[in-house]
Structures are given as structure tokens and as C-alpha cells.
Amino acid sequence: MHVAFHFESPGDFKRRFLSDSIAISIVTPMDNQLPNDAAPLSQLPETHMESIRILESAYLRHRDPIKQSGFSGGTDRWRTERFPLLDAVDGDGDFIDLGCANGHLLQSVLGWANERGINLTPYGIDLNPRLLQETMKRFPDKPDHFWVANAWGWLPPKRFRWVYAIWDLVPIEYLPHLARHLLQHAVDRNGALILGAYGSKSEDWPSVAIADVLREGGVPVSGVSQGGELPRGGPVTRFAWVRRSDWQPVEQHLPSPCDCCEQVK
Ligand SMILES: C[S@@+](CC[C@H](N)C(=O)[O-])C[C@H]1O[C@@H](n2cnc3c(N)ncnc32)[C@H](O)[C@@H]1O
């Protein structure tokens, strides 16, 4: 089956950690595509790692907290395009943002949840230490809730009810493996893994069809939501979530502790 990734050409795609006009576009070759049930590579490609490292100075050039999170569409669109991820969150608990940047999304999510009477406790990781420091400044009473870490292969010290990640933390062909790893090691029994994909309204770019990517990779999708509207029609952002209760680890993914942990150092 074919998954529509909405990229510019079949061989290349543009990676965008910055949705909308704070644009850094990195063209990544897809010749290292993984079959869905192949063992994951032990490390992320160096080109990908470099594309993450450069975000630190790109984000911290700005003082506006939204721009420091990689979004330049302003406060109204920030809410319109991000709020629908809350559709997955139906109760109190720990919420971790994998790739939390300066923590502004985390802070927003806590406030939005509160409007719905839901009480969330913030946690986060980011690969970039200076960005993580910005997050920690937002939550000065929770210094032990934040870690400099790579989501790929991360073995968390505890489980979290709600685990949020955007798809571009890893090359897209790694995403189903990342999802399985997080469901196995990070998501609590009564929780869910929530994945986000951001397009760009100003550039009229659709987001990745995240639910299709997961299903294609053998990961069941419990629910979806979307936010904003592109000039060409269709959503700007898409979210898909997998409830831990809907996910059955396939035996081949679970020799102890699990094959992705065996592979990912
Ligand atoms: C676009 S920002 C997202 C901020 C916020 N989570 C949001 O959704 O608005 C992406 C962040 O993810 C971090 N990041 C990217 N890949 C990562 C990885 N594999 N592990 C940990 N952090 C990563 C980057 O350093 C950057 O701060």
C-alpha cells in the first residue's frame, strides 16, 4: 500500500522543524528507507542529527516564546493549530513533550487542559540543552522533570500517561519504530501516545498524513484530530493517538527488553 507523505518529490522530502515562516528546510534523501518490520538502525543518521542541532541557535535568535518553539504564525493560530492535540487527553496525569524546545507548547497544553478541568503535570526532553534550559525556567519548581535526551532509543525513568511527540523527531521511515518503542517503554497503561504533524498555512503546505504513516507501519490508531485550515483547503495540523489499551505488542518486537532497545544504544 502507498502512503501519501505530501512531500515535494518522490526521492526527497523537506524536513521542517519550523512550521511557517521561520523556515529551515533540510532535504533528506530517503534511500535508507526501512521496511515496516525491519529492525531499526541503531542511531539516527548524522544528517538528521545535524538538522536538530541547528535548531537551537535558530530558535533562540528569537525572544517571542512562540517563535522560540519554531512557529511564526502568532498566538491565535498557535492555539487553533495546536489545541486539537488535547482531544486525545481525557484525564489528569503526567504529560511529557518529547522535543519540548523552550517549553511553550507544554505550558500552553497545561493551560488548555485546565480550561477543560484536566490537571496535567509537565515533563519534557530535548536534544538541545539550551532549549531545555528555557523549558526549565518555565517550570522552576520541577527541575527533575526535564532531561537532555534523544527520543530515539530513550528509556525513560518512569511512565507517563500522555506522551506527545511530533513526527519529525526522527526520519519518517523510523516513525513506526519510535511509536512502538514509546508505547512499550514510556506510555502508562491508562494513557496514550499522541503524535503531531504540522504543515504551514503561510506556505500552504499540508502536514504529513500521520495516521496513515502509523497504520502503514502496523501501529493501530485510536483517534485523530486536526487544526487550522490551509488556503488550498484541508487541515494545517494533524494529530493521531494510540491508546496503550489499543496496542498489543507483537511478539517479534518484544524479546526482552525489546528489539529496538537492543538495537538503539
Ligand atoms: C518544532 S520544535 C517542537 C516544540 C514543541 N514540542 C511543539 O510541538 O511545538 C522541535 C523540538 O524537538 C527537538 N528534537 C528534535 N528531534 C529530537 C529528538 N530526536 N530527540 C529529542 N529532541 C528532539 C528539537 O531540538 C526542537 O527543540
The ligand as an SDF file (V2000), in Angstrom:
LIG
                    3D

 27 29  0  0  0  0  0  0  0  0999 V2000
    9.3900   22.2450   16.3810 C   0  0  0  0  0  0  0  0  0  0  0  0
   10.1070   22.0580   17.9740 S   0  0  0  0  0  0  0  0  0  0  0  0
    8.6820   21.4480   18.7890 C   0  0  0  0  0  0  0  0  0  0  0  0
    8.3340   22.1790   20.0300 C   0  0  0  0  0  0  0  0  0  0  0  0
    7.0530   21.6840   20.6440 C   0  0  0  0  0  0  0  0  0  0  0  0
    7.1490   20.2970   21.0220 N   0  0  0  0  0  0  0  0  0  0  0  0
    5.9120   21.8450   19.6830 C   0  0  0  0  0  0  0  0  0  0  0  0
    5.3660   20.8370   19.2100 O   0  0  0  0  0  0  0  0  0  0  0  0
    5.5450   22.9990   19.3830 O   0  0  0  0  0  0  0  0  0  0  0  0
   11.1010   20.5660   17.8190 C   0  0  0  0  0  0  0  0  0  0  0  0
   11.9950   20.3150   19.0260 C   0  0  0  0  0  0  0  0  0  0  0  0
   12.3300   18.9380   19.0550 O   0  0  0  0  0  0  0  0  0  0  0  0
   13.6950   18.7740   19.3940 C   0  0  0  0  0  0  0  0  0  0  0  0
   14.0960   17.4740   18.8180 N   0  0  0  0  0  0  0  0  0  0  0  0
   14.1120   17.1370   17.5210 C   0  0  0  0  0  0  0  0  0  0  0  0
   14.4190   15.8410   17.3650 N   0  0  0  0  0  0  0  0  0  0  0  0
   14.6120   15.3430   18.6120 C   0  0  0  0  0  0  0  0  0  0  0  0
   14.9290   14.0550   19.1260 C   0  0  0  0  0  0  0  0  0  0  0  0
   15.1400   13.0100   18.3040 N   0  0  0  0  0  0  0  0  0  0  0  0
   15.0210   13.8860   20.4580 N   0  0  0  0  0  0  0  0  0  0  0  0
   14.8220   14.9450   21.2980 C   0  0  0  0  0  0  0  0  0  0  0  0
   14.5100   16.1830   20.8780 N   0  0  0  0  0  0  0  0  0  0  0  0
   14.3970   16.3900   19.5510 C   0  0  0  0  0  0  0  0  0  0  0  0
   14.3850   19.9700   18.7890 C   0  0  0  0  0  0  0  0  0  0  0  0
   15.5900   20.2710   19.4690 O   0  0  0  0  0  0  0  0  0  0  0  0
   13.3250   21.0560   18.9560 C   0  0  0  0  0  0  0  0  0  0  0  0
   13.5170   21.7470   20.1720 O   0  0  0  0  0  0  0  0  0  0  0  0
  1  2  1  0
  2  3  1  0
  2 10  1  0
  3  4  1  0
  4  5  1  0
  5  6  1  0
  5  7  1  0
  7  8  2  0
  7  9  1  0
 10 11  1  0
 11 12  1  0
 11 26  1  0
 12 13  1  0
 13 14  1  0
 13 24  1  0
 14 15  1  0
 14 23  1  0
 15 16  2  0
 16 17  1  0
 17 18  1  0
 17 23  2  0
 18 19  1  0
 18 20  2  0
 20 21  1  0
 21 22  2  0
 22 23  1  0
 24 25  1  0
 24 26  1  0
 26 27  1  0
M  CHG  2   2   1   9  -1
M  END
$$$$
